[in-house]
Amino acid sequence: MTPTSRGKRARPLFDPLIVRRALRDALVKLDPRHMMKNPVMFVVEVGSVITTLILFEGVVHHSDNLLFDLQITLWLWFTVLFANFAEAMAEGRGKAQADTLRKTRTETMARRLLDGREEQVLASRLRRGDLVLCESGDVIPGDGEVVEGIASVDESAITGESAPVIRESGGDRSAVTGGTRVLSDGIRVRITSNPGETFLDRMIALVEGAERQKTPNEIALNILLAGLTLVFMLAVVTLLPFARYSVEATGKGAPPSLTVLIALLVCLIPTTIGGLLSAIGIAGMDRVMQHNVLAMSGKAVEAAGDVNTLLLDKTGTITLGNRQAVEFIPVGGATEEELASTAQFASLADETPEGRSIVVLAKERYALRGRDLKETGADFIPFTAVTRMSGVRLNGRCVMKGAADAVEQFVRDQGGTPPPELRGVVERVSRGGGTPLVVADNIRPLGVIHLKDVVKGGMRERFHQLRAMGIRTVMITGDNPLTAAAIAREAGVDDFLAQATPENKMQLIKQEQAEGKLVAMTGDGTNDAPALAQADVGVAMNTGTMAAKEAGNMVDLDSNPTKLIEVVEIGKQLLMTRGALTTFSISNDVAKYFAIIPAMFSVTYPELNVLNVMKLHSPQSAILASVIFNALIIVALIPLALRGVTYRPMGAGPLLRRNLLIYGLGGVIVPFPAIFVIDRILGWLHLA
């Protein structure tokens, strides 16, 4: 069961509320200013207007073709409306999600801290930089960073996931989202957004399908469709003078009317894909949102379908992220209890998950009671990226714990000598996938704390799926190469980058991109932000920092790094759906040429009757049947456009053959029986 299915159910494809809104929006979209964005359907709308004027003229002059002109006009308008309805349905699903999100945004009171005092203000009055207090039961009034404290937070209003999450200061779990609720304890939050700029506001704006920008591939396809439309317009326009010349030269038949030529043009131009193209793209973004991933643009979703390389941050992404102390390994004659007691003393003021786990392990193993550093008068030495150590100093005694090489150098600087077996223990822990922390009491190394980082369940299977899609996975970690190699083997990734700095990550992404590959990355920390911004697809975890979420072009609301598999599948599905329906549309048009042109022009050119293999009832019924089929096929394909073609991992060659066999051959075959049946129904009803 996916996180999405646990948290919320997907809306039915034809939800009555969405259908009603789509029917209304389909009429609104008849505005020529909107229709001009879709050249194919704009031509159909112009043709509909012209046939409407011809119909009115026929009413005034009592034309003999009044019924025929009326039916052609109605079905041309239906063709435009059906195309608008498909787009409005795709947009409507996004708007319905936006409406749901709006219901979660309530006007709350905030407890703002100002000059050491607390005041009650409306959340809408908060500005970036304000400090607010949030305790059990309070709604967090805006996006921000936890600067003090730790709390359990209910984020179900945003993610749909019922399980609470921990938010705390000083790490990659410090970001909080406005509209979520504190369940226990208390935190102080520094607001990082002004009103109207919150994450929830951006979600509401971005899931509005109407705001979706066209992707480069979609723009290119639009240009192709516009070119085909122009070619057929020129071809149809030249038919009238040729027909008139033929009638005058032979004295037989009659030239086609303007209504007939417009109907022919609509049947020849690629109306099927032209009418569904926008719906396909919007529905792709909607499917991503159904998986609780917020895509900042359609381009990001489409790029996900072409990803070659996936970079994943190890901590919090591949592993659970909270490294836990699991073992004390003494060296140099020290006892395990002595090492545990000293390690606990060095960790009493260490608020990191690793530091707290050391205190807990020492208490569980040896019943060592935690002490208050203030009572002992000891000074805490915080960890820094430069020293890569932390510890305490008391009455000339300095106890340090940290990276092996850093602590060894500290011991040497104090005049001590690390015992020979220390390096072997460090390497053994690293090879096993753990992180070794060396503890030293002044010049005497006491041993190693074994920190274990647990790989999340099911990761190997998920990476196997990515490999089947042709995607290479690379784990990014700050660990040493031995630890990184062990975790990489356990998780099943293809490669790893150890001791990675933000610069290393950027260099790797640029190197992959220079080779013509599209790169995706998931991450949750501020140090991941530059790489997330450089990647073609950057998926930030919602549990991560605000910097990471701002840098990525997608945000995973469930904070499940393997969700990128679904995102990639949706991207590929979008591309496959567009390709499949384009193949169907073009082959469908080719079939219509041979199905209807002989019947349509049999009056002007009686010799063409021999090509009327379907024995269509009359030229008028052939034209009308084709126009009706042209409109109804758009309706028939709306579910496919919204759901997407079923994704199956396969190469480009097999995919092309599958498309040609199913949608190419299907597009050629379907019009013949459909037009034949419609023609017979029209004849039976005496409508043509």
N, C-alpha and C positions, 0 to 999 in steps of 0.2 A: 504494500500500500504506500503510495507516495505521500509526501507531506501535504500536497494540495488536497488529495482525497481525504486525508484526516481532518484538515482544517475547514474545508468548504467543498460544496458540490458544484460542478460546472453547470452553467445554465443550459437548458434544452436548446437545441439548434434553432427551433422556431418557437421561442417563448412568446406567448400572446402579447405581453407588454411590449416586447421588442418589435414584434410584427406590426403592431398598431403604430408605433413611433416611426418605423421604417416606411410604412405606407404614406404617412404624412410627409416625411422627409423626401420621399421620392418625388412628390409634387413640387416641393420647395426647390429641389435640385433642377427643375426645368428652367430655372433662370439661365439665360444664355451665357452670362458671365461665368457661371459654374461649368456649363456644358462645353465651353471653349477649351477647358483644360483637357478634354478628351476629344481629340479631332474626329475620331470615327463616329462617336455618338452625336457629336455636334452636327455632322453632315446628315445623320438620320433625322435629327430634330429639324434642321432646315428643310429637308425633304418633306417632313410631316407638315410643316407650316405651308409649304407650297401646295401640297395636295389638299390641305384644308381650304386654301383660297380657291383652288380649282373646284372643290366640292360646293362651296358657296356660289360660285359662278354657275355651276350646273343646276343648283336649286333655282336660281333666278331665271335661267334660260330653259328649264325643264329638260335637262340632258337625258339622253337614253341610257347613259352609263352611270346614272346617279347611284344605284345600289352598289355597283362595283367600286366606284370612287369612294363611297362611304366606308366600305369594308377595308379597302386599302389604307385609307386615312386612319381609321381606328387602330388597325394592327401596327401601323408605323408608330403611332403614339404609344401603343402598348409596348413596342420594342424599346423605346426610350425609357418608359416608366419601369419596365422590368430590369433594365440595366441599372437605373437609379436605385431601384429597390434592392438589388444585390449589394450595391455599395452601402446603402443605408442600413441594411441588415448587419453588415460587418461593423459599421460604425456604431450601430445601436447597441451591440454587445459591449463595446468599450464604454459607451455612455452609461449603460446600466451599471457597469462596474464603478464608474466615476460617481454615480448617484449613491451607490452603496458606501463608497468612501466618504462622501460628503456627510452622510449620516453619522459617521464616527467623529466628525470634527465639531465639537461643541464649544461654546464660549465658556471657559472656566476661569476661576479666580486663581491667581498665582501669588505665592508667598515670596515676595522679592526682598532680598537682603540689601540694605542700603546703609552705609556708615555704621555697621554693627547692630542695626535694628531691623526688625521685620515689619513689612507693610503689605496689605492686601491690595492687589491691583488686577485689573482685567488682563487676561493673557494677551489680548490684542494690543496692549500698551507696552509689552515687553520689546526691548531692542537688543540687537547683538551686543554681547558683553555683559548683560545683566546677570546677576547671581540670584538663583532661586533655591528655596528649600522644598524638598519633596519627601514626605513621609508616608507611612502605610495608609493606603486608601486614597492618596492624592493622585490626580491626573497630571502627568508631566505637561506643562503648559506650552512647550515649544521644543524644537530641536536643540540639542546641546551636548556638552561633554561633562561627564561626572568629574568634579575636581576634588571631592572628598566623600568618603563613605562607600558602602556597598549595599545593594538592595536587590530583592527579587522583583522583576517587572513583568507584568502581563502585556504582551505585544500582540494579542490575538486580533485586535482591531485593525492592525496593519498587515500582519502576516497570515492570519487565519489559523495559526498554530496555537493550540490551547495550552501547551506546556510553558510555564514561566521561564524567563531567562535571568541570568545574573548580570548586573551592571555594576562596575566598580571603577575607581579612579586608577590612573597610572598604568593603563595597559591598552590592549586592542579591544577591550570590551567596555570602553568608557563612553561610547556614543549612545545617546538616547533619542527617541523620536517623540515629537509632540503628539498628544492624543493617547499615549500608552499610560498604564496605571501602575503605580508602585504597590506591591502586595505586602512587603515586609521591610522592616528596618527603615533607614533614611539615607538620602544622598543630597549633596549640594551640586547644583547643575549650573554651568555657565552657558547661557543662551548663545547659539552660534548663527541664528538667522533672524531676520526681521519679519514682521507679519506679511503674509503673502508669498514668502520665500521658503516656507518649511518643506520638509520632505513630503508631507501629506499633500500640500498644495501642488508640488511638482507631479506627484502621482496622479492627482485628479486631472491635471492639464495633459499629462502624457498619455493617459489611457483614452483620452478623447480621440477617437480614430480620425476625426475630421482634420486634426492638426498634423497628421502624418505627412512627412515629406517623401516624395518619390525617390527611390533608390536609383543609382546610375544605370543598372541593368533595365529597370522599369522604364526609365527615360529613353534608353536606346530602343527598347521594344516599342514604345509609343511613337518614336520617330519612324521606325519601320512600318508600323501600322498606318501612320499618316501618309507615308510614301505610297503604300499599296492603295490606299483610298484615293489619292490623287491620280494614280495610274488608271484606276477603274473609272474615275470621274471623266477623265479624258476619253477613255474608250467608249463610255456610254454616250457622251456628248456627240461623238462622231458618228454614232449609229443612226441618229435621226436624219442628217443630210444624205447618208448613203441609202437609207430606206426610202426616202422621198424620191431620190434619183432613180432607184430601181422601179418604184411604182410608176413613175412618169415614163420610164423607158419601155416597160413591159405592158403597162396598162392593166396589171393584175394586182390584187391585194390592196392593202391600205397601210400607211405608215403607222408605227406605234404612237400612242398618245403620250403626253408628258407624264401622266400618272404611271403608265406602264414602265417608262424609262426610269422614273424615280424608284419604283418598286424593284426593278432589275438592279439598279445601283445598290440599294440597301441589301439585296440578297448576295451581291458579288463581293462587297467590301467585308473585311473581317470583323463583323459586328459581334460575333460570339466572344472572342477574346477581348475585343474592345470594350464590351459591356461588362466583362467580369474582371478585367485587369486590376482595377482599384480594389475591388472586393478581395482579391487574392492576397494583395499586400497587407491590407488592413487586418484581414483574418489571421495572417501570420503573426502580427503583433499581438492580436487578441489571444492566440493559442499560447504565446509566451507568457502572457499575463495570467492565463488559467493555471500555469505551472508556478505561479507566485514569483515570476521574474519580471521586473519592470525594465522594459527596453526604452532607452532614451531616443531611439530613432529606428525607422525601418531598415536603414542601412546596416545597423549593427546586427539585426536578425538575419538579414541576407548574407552578411559576411560570415556569420556563424556557420552557414551551410557550406562554405568553402574553406574552413579552417584546416590547416595542415599540422600545426604544432600547438600543443596546449602546455602552458606553464602553470604549475600549481605550487603555491606557497605551502611548505610542509606544516608548520605549526598552526593548528586551528583549522587546517584545510584537509590535509591527508591524515594528520594525527589529531587526537582530541585537544591538544594544545596545552593542557595543564600537566606538565611533567611532574611526576610524583617520586619522592624518595622511596626506594624499595629495599635498600641494603647499605650497611656500613661495612667497609672493607679496610681494616687497620693495616698499617705498614710500620716498619722500623721499630718493632718491639712494643708498640702501643696496643692496648686492649680495645676490643670492640666497644665496650661500655665507655671507656675514656674518650674514644672518638665520637661516640654518640652524644655524650655530655658536652664536649667542646663544640661540636657542630650545632647543637641546639642553642648553646650560648651565643654563637655567632649569628643565629637566625632569629633571635627573639624579636628584633625590630624589623625583620625583613617581611614586608607585607605581600610579597609576590606569592603565587600559588606554590612555587617550589620551596620558598622559605618556610611557609606554613606547614608544608608536608614533612619537612625535616623535623620540625618541632613535634608534630604529631607522631612520627615514626619513633623518635627517641622516647616519647612518653609511653607509647604502646609496648615497645620492646623492653625498656628498662625502668618503666614507671618514673621517669625523670620529670619532675614538676617544672612547668614553665616559670620563669622568673621575670620580674619587672626590671628593665634596665635602669629606670629612674631610681629604684631603691638601691641598686648596686653602685650607681654613680658612673656607669660605663657610658662611653660615647659610641654611637652607631656610625659606622663608616659606610655610606651608601654605595651601591654598585654604579659604576660609570662605564661607558663604552671604551674609555681609554685604559682604565686599570683592569677591567673585566674581573673585579673582585669586590666583595663586600665583607664587613666584619665588625668587630668592636674593639675598643681600646680602653684599658682599665689599669691604673696604677703601674704604668710601664709595660703592661702585658698587652700584646696585640694579636688577636685571633682573626685569621682571614680565611675565607673560602672563595673559590672561584675556578676559573679555567686553569688547567694543569700547568701550562707553560707560564702563565702569569704568576701563579703561586710559587712555582719553582724559582722564578726570577726574584720574587719577593724574599724567599728564604736565602738565596745567594747574596742578595743585597744586604741582608742582616748578618751575613757571615756564616750561615749554615750551609749544609750540603744535603740535598735530597737523597734519600736511600735508593739504592739501585733498583729495588723491586717496584718502586712507585710507577715508573714508566710502563712496566709490564702490566700492572693492574689497570692503568689508564687505557692502554690499548685493548685489553680484554673487554673492558666495559664498552668501549667505542665500537669494537667489532660486533658486539652483541646488540647493537642498535641503541644503547643507552648513552646518557650524557654523564661524564665523570666530573665531579666537583672535588677538588683537592682541599683538604683542611690543614692549616698549619698554625701551631701555637708558637709565636715568635719564630725562632730559627728551626723549629722541629716540625716536620710534616708528620701528621698523625694517620693519614689515610685518605680514602676516597669515598665520597657519597655517590651511590649509583642512582641517577635519576632516569626513570623509564617514561618514554613518550609512547603512548598507545595508539596504534594505527586504527582508524575507524573501521567498523565492520563492513564487509562487502566491497572494500576498495579494490581488491585484486580483480574481482569479477567486473566491476565498472570499467576499470582500465582495459580489460580484455575487450569489452564492447567498443571502446574508443579505438583500440587497435584494429578491430574489424572494420571500422569506418575509415581506416587509413590515416588516423590521427596519431602522431607521435607525442608521448607524454614526457614532460621533464619536471622533476621535483626541484624546487628552489628552497634552500635552507641555509641558515647561518652556521649550522653544525660543522664539525671537522669532517674531512672526507671519509674516515672510517665509519663514523656514526651515520653519515648520510648514505653510504653504500649499503649499510645494514637495513636501514629504514626503506631504502629504494627497493631492495630485494623483497622485503616483507610485503610492501604495498603493491609491487608488480609494475612500477613505472619503467619506461624505456631508458631513461637517462636521468642524471641529477646534476645540479650545480651546487657545490658545497662552499661554505664560508662566503656566501653571496652578499654583496653590498648592493644598495640601490643602483650604483653605477654598473655593477656586474650584470644585473637583471636587464638594464637598459641595453647594454652592449650585446647580450644574447638575443634580445628581441630584434634589435637592428640588424644583427648578423643573419638571423632567419629571414627577415623581410628583404634583405639585400639579395637573398637567393630566390626571391620570388614567392615566398611562402606567406600565407596569412597566419597570424599568431593570435591565439586567445590566451588570456591569463585570468586566473581567479586569485583573489587576495582579500585581506581584511585589515591590514595594518597601514599606518601612515607611511611606513617605509616601502609599502607596495604601490603607493599612489603614482610615482613617476612612471613605473612600468605599466600600470593599468592604463595610464593616459597614452602611452606609446603603442600599446597593443591594438591590433585591429578590432578585437573584441575583448573588452575589459569587464569582467563580472566581479563586482564588489559584494562582499557579504554584508547583509544588513546589520549583523552584530559587530561589524568592524567600525573603524573610525570614520568620522565625517569626511576627512580628507580622502580616504579610499573611495567612499561613495560618490564624492564629487568628481573624482578622476575617471571612474569607470563609465562605460556607456550602457551598462546594465547593472541592476541591483537585484540580488537574490534575496527576497524577503524571508525565505526559510533558512538562509545561511547554510545551505547544503552545497558544498563545493562540487559534488558529483552531479549537481543539477545541470551543469554545462552539457552533459550528454543529451538531456532532453532539449536544451537550447540548440545544440548542433543538429539534432534530428528535425526540429521544427524548421531551422534554416534550410536544411536539405529538402524538407518536405515542401517548403515554400517554392524553392527553385524547381523541384520536380512538378509541382502542381501547375506552375506557370508554363513550364515546357510542355507538359501533357496537354493542357487546354489550348495552347498555341498550336500544337500539332493537330489536335482535333479540329480547331477552327479553320485552319488553312485547308486541310484535306476535306473538311465538310463543304467549304466553298467550292473546291474543285469539283466535288460530286454534284453540287447544285448547278454548275455550268452545264454539265451534260444532261442533267435531269430536266431542266426547265427551258433552256434557250431554244431547243428545237420546237417545243410547243408554243413558246411565246412568239416566235417569228414565223410560224407556219402560215399566217395570213399574208405577211409581206413576202415571204419566200416559201411557197407551197412545197418546193422540193425538199425542205427540211422535215416534212412529215415522216419520211422514211427513218429519221433518227429519233422519232418520238417512241422509243422502245417501251415505255411504260403505258402508252396509249392513254395519256391524260385526257380528261373529258373535253376540254376546250382550252384555247389560249388564255382566256380569263381565269378559268379554274386553276390552270398551271401556275399563273402568276400569283393568284391569291393563296393557293396552297403553299407556295414557296415562302411567301411573306409570313404566313401564319407559322409555318415550321421555324422560320428564322427567329420569330419572337419567342415561341415556346421552348426552343432549345436552350435559350438563356435561362429560363425558369428552371428547366430540368437540371441544369448544371450548377445552380446556386448552391445546393448542399455540398457538392464536391468542392467548389471554390471555398466554402466556409470551413469545411472539415479538413480539406487537403487530401492529396493523394497519399495512400498508405506508404510509409517509408520502409524500404528494405535495403540493408547495406549491400551495395553492389558497385562495380566499376562503371566508368562512363560508357564503355562499349555495350555491356549488357543492358544498361539503362536506356540507351538510345534504341536498341532493338526492341526492348519492352514497350517503349513509347510508340514506336512505329507500328508494332503489331497490334497493340490494344487501342491506342488513340488515333493513330494514323489510319489503320485499316478500318477501325470503327467509324471514324469520321467520314470515310468514303462510302461505307455501306449504309449507315443509318438514314441519310436523307432519302434514298430511293424508296424504301417501303413507307417511310413516314409521309413523304409528299404524295405517294400513291394513295394511301388511306385517306388523307385529308382531302385530296381531289375527289375521291369517291363520295365522301361525306358531303362535300359542297354540292356535288351533282345531285345526290339524293335529297338534299334540302332545298334544291333549286336556288342556291345562293350565287351560282356562277354558271 
